[in-house]
Amino acid sequence: MPYSYNKLWKLLIDQGMTKEEFRKQIEASPTTIAAMGKGEGISPKVLSRICETMRCQPGDIMEYIPNQE
């Protein structure tokens, strides 16, 4: 789980948007949203659509968390 999308989830809450509404707005599959919930990486195309829709930069919605091994 190297990625955290907690910033994005908080942004959705602040805007009163559900994950389903968000998914439809960025035209992503349910699998993509599930992967994000598990902290998995997403494609640059999806990331681009998110940033365009939310009018933000990638660092505003996600962060990389290195393994602590």
C-alpha positions in Angstrom: 0.0 0.0 0.0 2.5 2.6 -1.1 -0.1 5.3 -2.0 -2.5 7.2 0.2 -5.5 8.9 -1.3 -6.7 10.3 2.1 -6.4 13.9 0.8 -8.7 13.0 -2.1 -11.3 11.4 0.2 -11.2 14.4 2.5 -11.7 16.7 -0.5 -14.7 14.7 -1.6 -16.2 14.9 1.9 -15.6 18.7 2.0 -17.4 19.0 -1.4 -20.3 16.8 -0.3 -19.5 14.3 -3.2 -19.8 10.5 -2.9 -17.2 8.2 -4.3 -19.8 7.0 -6.8 -20.6 10.5 -8.0 -16.8 11.1 -8.2 -16.3 7.9 -10.1 -18.9 8.8 -12.7 -17.6 12.4 -13.1 -14.0 11.2 -13.8 -15.3 8.3 -15.9 -13.4 5.7 -13.9 -14.3 2.0 -13.4 -15.4 0.7 -10.0 -12.1 -1.3 -10.1 -10.1 1.8 -10.2 -11.9 3.3 -7.2 -11.4 0.0 -5.3 -7.7 0.0 -6.1 -7.4 3.6 -4.8 -9.2 2.4 -1.6 -6.4 -0.2 -1.2 -3.7 2.3 -1.8 -2.7 1.0 -5.2 -1.3 3.1 -8.0 -3.5 4.4 -10.8 -2.8 5.2 -14.4 -1.6 8.6 -15.5 -4.8 9.0 -17.6 -7.0 8.6 -14.5 -4.8 10.9 -12.5 -5.0 13.5 -15.2 -8.8 13.3 -15.2 -9.0 13.6 -11.4 -6.7 16.7 -11.4 -8.7 18.3 -14.2 -12.0 17.6 -12.5 -10.9 18.6 -9.1 -8.7 21.5 -10.4 -5.7 20.4 -8.4 -2.2 18.9 -8.6 -1.4 15.3 -7.9 0.1 16.2 -4.5 -3.2 17.7 -3.5 -5.0 14.4 -3.7 -2.4 11.7 -3.0 1.0 10.9 -1.4 3.6 8.2 -1.7 4.3 6.3 1.4 7.5 4.2 1.2 7.7 0.8 2.8 9.1 0.8 6.3 10.9 -2.5 6.0 
